Amino acid sequence: MLTFSLALRNVIRNRERSLLTLIGVLLAIGSFVALVSLAEGLSGRIETELDSRAVDVYVMPEQALALPSGPIGTIGYSQDTISNETLAKVKELPNVVEAVGVNRDSWKGRHAILPILYLEQRAIAVFFPNLSGVPEDLAEGQVILGRGLAQQEFGSNPADVVQHGQIRLSVAGIVHGGGFQDFFAFVKPAAQNNGYQEIWLKLNDVNLASGDAATLRSQFPGLKVLTRREYLASSNVFVRYAWLLQASIASIGVLIAITASMNTMLMSTYERLREFAVLRAIGASRTTVGMMLLWESLMLSGLGGVLGCLFGVLVSGVLDEAVVVLLQLPFPLAQITPLLLLQGMLLSMLVGAAGALIPLVLIWRQQIMDGLRTE
């Protein structure tokens, strides 16, 4: 407690220097939390979207990437499609309860890009069992809107017609299922098409999904066949790259914060060399003096970490709004998780420990007589 008390007294004594260090740590941790929250939100979005679907196996072109639907997800898709003949053969597997071809699109709405899924009405009921309000029939020229999407586009009074270029679609119903299910629109596919971007399979026995996927790979070597778990793992590869990119950008601020913290502690140490020598002369050990310096650095970085996490939460909201506007997303993306805040705090403690490293080495090597001669 003595070392903690002495460290706190020195932090208060050098208010201006301590404040500058505090601001540096605050900005570094705040930028880390805000930027990484976008990757966290994307990861959560993928998991939520896949969990909301009752799809056991996905079949897609070899060059396609497993990504979520909508403006972000469509960048992962190639121009290749799966033929109607392939879909007919997939339906013949004995364990398949339902197989449906799926196409995606993105329409320009009033306020955002609308993620569109081309699905038959019966397929909506099968693969989105949590959706309520699904109409009994979906005819050509009609569209089903998720409740969140309808509110985003039309407010509290949803329109009866959705305009897409020269095409006018009547709203057949508004569905609700919670989460990202509420931000999709469903359109009946055309009777004649050139193929599908994906095939979704509903199996009678989910435990046989891996075996069925292996069978499909052997029958159709030019296609990519993934179970639900494999699809999620493949999607998370994209998320990890996004996380690394954003964390790398944020690490620049962290390095600056470490440099500022180290500079503050070094200046404080050089100014107090005589004080430390006196403490050593009256019986204080190197460990006691070193702990005083370490407490001082950790106090500044810890408080900066707490304020930085709060700052990051605020900036995350602003950054999320900017991303939604720039990419015209119909839903928020950033997500602040307890794990992310914990990572921010641990990072702030790392900043404090790194900032005290060189001063600790300096004090540890100091001779008492040399310190007493310091003016």
C-alpha positions in Angstrom: 0.0 0.0 0.0 2.9 2.3 0.6 4.2 2.0 -2.9 0.7 2.6 -4.3 0.2 5.7 -2.1 3.6 7.1 -3.2 2.7 6.4 -6.9 -0.7 8.1 -6.6 0.9 11.1 -5.0 3.3 11.5 -7.9 0.6 11.1 -10.5 -1.4 13.9 -8.8 1.8 16.0 -8.4 2.5 16.0 -12.2 -1.1 16.7 -13.4 -0.3 18.1 -16.9 2.1 15.2 -17.8 -0.3 12.6 -16.3 -3.2 14.1 -18.3 -1.4 13.9 -21.6 -0.5 10.3 -21.0 -4.1 9.6 -20.0 -5.3 11.1 -23.2 -2.9 9.1 -25.3 -4.0 5.8 -23.8 -7.7 6.9 -24.0 -7.4 7.6 -27.7 -5.5 4.3 -28.4 -7.9 2.1 -26.6 -10.9 4.0 -27.9 -9.8 3.5 -31.5 -9.1 -0.2 -30.9 -12.6 -0.8 -29.4 -14.4 1.3 -32.1 -12.6 -0.3 -35.1 -12.7 -3.9 -33.9 -16.4 -3.6 -33.0 -17.1 -3.6 -36.8 -15.4 -6.9 -37.2 -17.1 -8.2 -34.1 -20.4 -7.1 -35.5 -19.7 -8.8 -38.8 -18.9 -12.0 -37.1 -22.0 -11.9 -35.0 -24.1 -11.1 -38.0 -22.8 -14.2 -39.9 -23.5 -16.5 -36.9 -27.0 -15.0 -36.3 -27.9 -15.2 -40.0 -26.8 -18.9 -40.3 -28.5 -19.8 -37.0 -31.8 -18.4 -38.2 -31.7 -20.7 -41.3 -32.7 -24.3 -41.1 -30.1 -25.2 -43.8 -28.0 -28.3 -43.2 -25.9 -28.4 -46.3 -24.9 -25.6 -48.8 -24.0 -26.3 -52.4 -22.3 -23.4 -54.4 -19.9 -22.9 -57.3 -16.3 -23.7 -56.7 -15.2 -20.0 -57.1 -17.8 -18.6 -54.7 -17.1 -17.5 -51.2 -19.3 -18.3 -48.2 -20.4 -14.9 -47.1 -23.5 -13.4 -45.6 -26.3 -12.0 -47.7 -26.6 -8.4 -48.7 -24.3 -5.7 -49.9 -21.2 -7.1 -48.1 -21.9 -10.7 -48.9 -22.5 -10.3 -52.6 -18.8 -9.3 -53.2 -17.9 -12.9 -52.5 -19.9 -14.4 -55.3 -18.7 -15.3 -58.7 -20.7 -15.2 -61.9 -20.9 -19.0 -62.0 -24.2 -20.7 -61.3 -25.6 -24.2 -60.6 -27.8 -25.7 -63.3 -31.4 -26.8 -62.9 -30.2 -30.3 -63.8 -27.8 -30.4 -60.9 -30.6 -29.3 -58.5 -32.8 -32.1 -59.8 -30.1 -34.7 -59.1 -29.4 -33.3 -55.6 -33.1 -33.7 -54.7 -32.7 -37.5 -55.4 -30.5 -38.0 -52.4 -32.3 -40.3 -50.0 -31.6 -38.1 -46.9 -32.8 -34.9 -48.5 -36.1 -33.6 -47.2 -36.0 -30.3 -49.2 -33.6 -28.8 -51.7 -34.1 -25.4 -53.2 -32.1 -23.2 -55.5 -31.4 -19.7 -54.1 -30.4 -16.5 -55.9 -29.4 -13.3 -54.2 -29.6 -9.7 -55.3 -29.3 -6.2 -53.9 -31.8 -3.5 -54.8 -31.4 0.2 -54.3 -34.1 1.3 -51.8 -35.0 4.7 -50.6 -32.6 4.7 -47.7 -30.5 1.5 -48.1 -29.5 -1.4 -50.3 -32.2 -4.1 -49.9 -30.9 -7.7 -49.6 -33.1 -9.9 -51.7 -33.5 -13.7 -51.6 -35.3 -15.4 -54.5 -37.3 -18.2 -52.8 -40.5 -20.1 -53.2 -43.1 -19.5 -50.5 -42.8 -23.1 -49.3 -39.0 -22.8 -49.1 -39.4 -19.7 -46.9 -41.5 -21.7 -44.4 -39.0 -24.6 -44.5 -35.7 -22.8 -44.2 -36.9 -19.9 -42.0 -39.0 -21.7 -39.5 -38.9 -18.7 -37.0 -40.5 -16.3 -39.4 -44.1 -15.4 -38.5 -46.6 -13.8 -40.8 -45.5 -15.7 -44.0 -48.4 -15.5 -46.5 -49.9 -18.7 -47.8 -48.8 -17.9 -51.4 -46.2 -15.8 -53.1 -46.9 -15.0 -56.8 -44.7 -13.5 -59.4 -44.8 -9.7 -59.1 -45.0 -9.9 -55.3 -42.5 -9.3 -52.5 -42.4 -10.2 -48.8 -40.6 -7.7 -46.6 -38.9 -8.2 -43.2 -40.4 -6.0 -40.6 -37.1 -4.2 -39.9 -36.5 -3.6 -43.6 -40.1 -2.3 -44.0 -39.6 0.2 -41.1 -36.2 1.2 -42.5 -37.7 2.0 -45.9 -41.2 3.2 -45.2 -41.4 4.1 -41.5 -44.5 3.2 -39.5 -46.7 3.0 -42.6 -45.2 0.4 -45.0 -46.1 1.0 -48.7 -48.1 -1.5 -50.7 -45.7 -1.4 -53.6 -41.9 -1.6 -53.9 -40.4 0.0 -57.0 -37.2 -1.6 -58.4 -36.2 0.2 -61.6 -39.1 -0.3 -64.0 -40.5 -3.2 -62.0 -43.3 -2.6 -59.4 -43.8 -5.4 -56.9 -46.8 -5.5 -54.6 -46.1 -6.3 -50.9 -47.6 -9.7 -50.2 -46.8 -9.6 -46.5 -44.5 -8.4 -43.7 -42.7 -11.1 -41.7 -41.0 -11.0 -38.3 -38.5 -13.4 -36.8 -36.0 -11.3 -34.9 -32.4 -10.4 -35.7 -31.2 -10.2 -39.3 -34.2 -12.2 -40.6 -36.2 -8.9 -40.3 -33.9 -7.2 -42.8 -34.5 -9.3 -45.9 -36.9 -9.2 -48.7 -38.2 -12.4 -50.4 -39.2 -12.6 -54.1 -40.6 -15.5 -56.0 -38.0 -16.7 -58.6 -38.8 -16.5 -62.3 -40.1 -19.7 -63.9 -37.2 -19.8 -66.3 -33.7 -19.0 -65.0 -30.1 -19.6 -65.9 -29.1 -21.3 -62.7 -28.7 -20.7 -59.0 -26.0 -19.1 -56.8 -26.6 -21.6 -54.1 -28.6 -24.8 -53.3 -29.9 -25.2 -49.7 -30.5 -28.6 -48.4 -32.7 -29.7 -45.5 -31.9 -33.2 -44.3 -33.9 -35.8 -42.6 -31.0 -36.8 -40.4 -28.6 -33.9 -39.6 -26.1 -36.4 -38.2 -25.5 -37.6 -41.7 -24.7 -34.1 -43.1 -21.0 -34.8 -43.4 -21.5 -38.0 -45.3 -24.1 -36.5 -47.6 -21.7 -33.5 -48.3 -18.9 -36.0 -49.2 -21.3 -37.8 -51.5 -22.2 -34.6 -53.3 -18.5 -33.6 -53.6 -17.7 -36.9 -55.3 -20.7 -36.6 -57.7 -20.1 -32.9 -58.5 -16.4 -32.3 -58.3 -16.8 -28.8 -59.8 -19.0 -27.6 -56.9 -18.2 -26.5 -53.3 -20.3 -28.5 -50.8 -20.3 -27.3 -47.1 -22.2 -28.4 -44.0 -23.5 -25.6 -41.8 -20.4 -25.8 -39.6 -18.1 -25.7 -42.5 -20.0 -22.8 -44.1 -19.6 -20.8 -40.8 -15.9 -21.6 -40.6 -15.4 -20.5 -44.2 -17.2 -17.3 -43.6 -15.1 -16.6 -40.4 -11.9 -16.7 -42.5 -13.2 -13.5 -44.1 -14.0 -12.0 -40.7 -10.6 -12.8 -39.3 -8.9 -10.9 -42.2 -11.3 -7.9 -41.4 -10.4 -8.2 -37.7 -6.7 -8.3 -38.4 -6.9 -5.3 -40.7 -8.8 -3.2 -38.2 -6.7 -4.3 -35.3 -3.5 -3.4 -37.3 -4.8 0.1 -37.9 -5.7 0.5 -34.2 -2.3 -0.9 -33.2 -0.7 2.3 -34.6 -2.5 4.3 -31.9 -1.4 1.7 -29.3 2.2 2.0 -30.2 1.9 5.8 -30.0 0.3 5.4 -26.5 3.2 3.1 -25.4 5.7 5.7 -26.6 3.9 8.5 -24.8 3.6 6.4 -21.6 7.3 5.4 -21.7 8.3 9.1 -22.3 6.3 10.2 -19.4 7.7 7.6 -17.1 11.3 8.3 -18.3 11.0 12.0 -17.6 9.5 11.3 -14.2 12.3 8.9 -13.4 15.1 11.2 -14.4 13.6 14.0 -12.3 13.4 11.7 -9.3 16.7 9.9 -9.4 17.8 11.6 -6.2 14.5 10.8 -4.5 14.9 7.1 -5.4 18.4 7.0 -4.2 17.3 8.5 -0.8 14.6 5.8 -0.5 17.2 3.2 -1.2 19.6 4.7 1.3 17.0 4.5 4.1 16.2 0.9 3.5 13.8 0.6 0.5 14.7 -2.2 -1.8 15.0 -2.1 -5.6 11.7 -4.0 -5.8 9.9 -1.4 -3.6 11.1 1.5 -5.8 10.3 -0.5 -9.0 6.8 -1.3 -7.8 6.2 2.4 -7.2 7.1 3.2 -10.8 5.0 0.2 -12.1 2.0 1.3 -10.0 2.3 4.8 -11.3 2.3 3.6 -14.9 -0.5 1.1 -14.4 -2.7 3.7 -12.7 -2.5 6.0 -15.7 -3.0 3.3 -18.3 -5.8 1.6 -16.3 -7.8 4.8 -16.0 -7.0 5.6 -19.6 -8.3 2.1 -20.5 -11.6 2.6 -18.7 -12.2 6.0 -20.3 -11.0 4.6 -23.6 -13.5 1.8 -23.5 -16.3 4.3 -22.8 -15.0 6.5 -25.6 -14.7 3.5 -27.9 -18.4 2.7 -27.3 -19.4 6.2 -28.3 -17.1 6.3 -31.4 -18.4 2.8 -32.4 -21.9 4.2 -32.7 -20.8 7.1 -34.8 -18.6 4.8 -37.0 -21.4 2.4 -37.4 -23.7 5.1 -38.6 -21.1 6.2 -41.1 -20.6 2.6 -42.4 -24.4 2.2 -42.7 -24.7 5.4 -44.7 -21.6 4.8 -46.9 -22.5 1.1 -47.7 -26.2 1.8 -47.5 -26.7 -1.2 -45.1 -30.3 -1.7 -43.9 -29.1 -2.8 -40.5 -26.5 -1.8 -37.9 -23.2 -3.6 -38.1 -20.9 -2.7 -35.1 -21.2 -4.8 -32.0 -19.6 -4.1 -28.6 -19.0 -7.3 -26.7 -17.8 -7.9 -23.1 -14.8 -9.8 -24.6 -13.9 -6.8 -26.7 -14.0 -4.5 -23.7 -11.9 -7.0 -21.7 -9.4 -7.0 -24.6 -9.3 -3.2 -24.5 -8.6 -3.2 -20.7 -5.9 -5.9 -21.1 -4.3 -3.8 -23.9 -4.3 -0.7 -21.7 -2.5 -2.7 -18.9 0.0 -3.8 -21.6 0.6 -0.2 -22.5 1.3 0.6 -18.8 3.6 -2.3 -18.3 5.5 -1.5 -21.5 5.7 2.2 -20.6 7.4 1.3 -17.2 9.8 -1.2 -18.7 12.8 1.1 -19.5 12.4 3.2 -16.3 12.4 -0.1 -14.3 15.6 -1.2 -15.9 17.2 2.3 -15.2 16.2 2.2 -11.5 17.3 -1.4 -11.1 20.8 -0.6 -12.4 21.2 2.7 -10.5 23.8 2.8 -7.8 22.8 4.6 -4.6 25.8 7.0 -4.5 25.4 7.9 -8.1 21.8 8.8 -7.4 22.6 10.9 -4.4 25.1 12.9 -6.4 22.3 13.7 -9.0 21.1 17.3 -8.8 
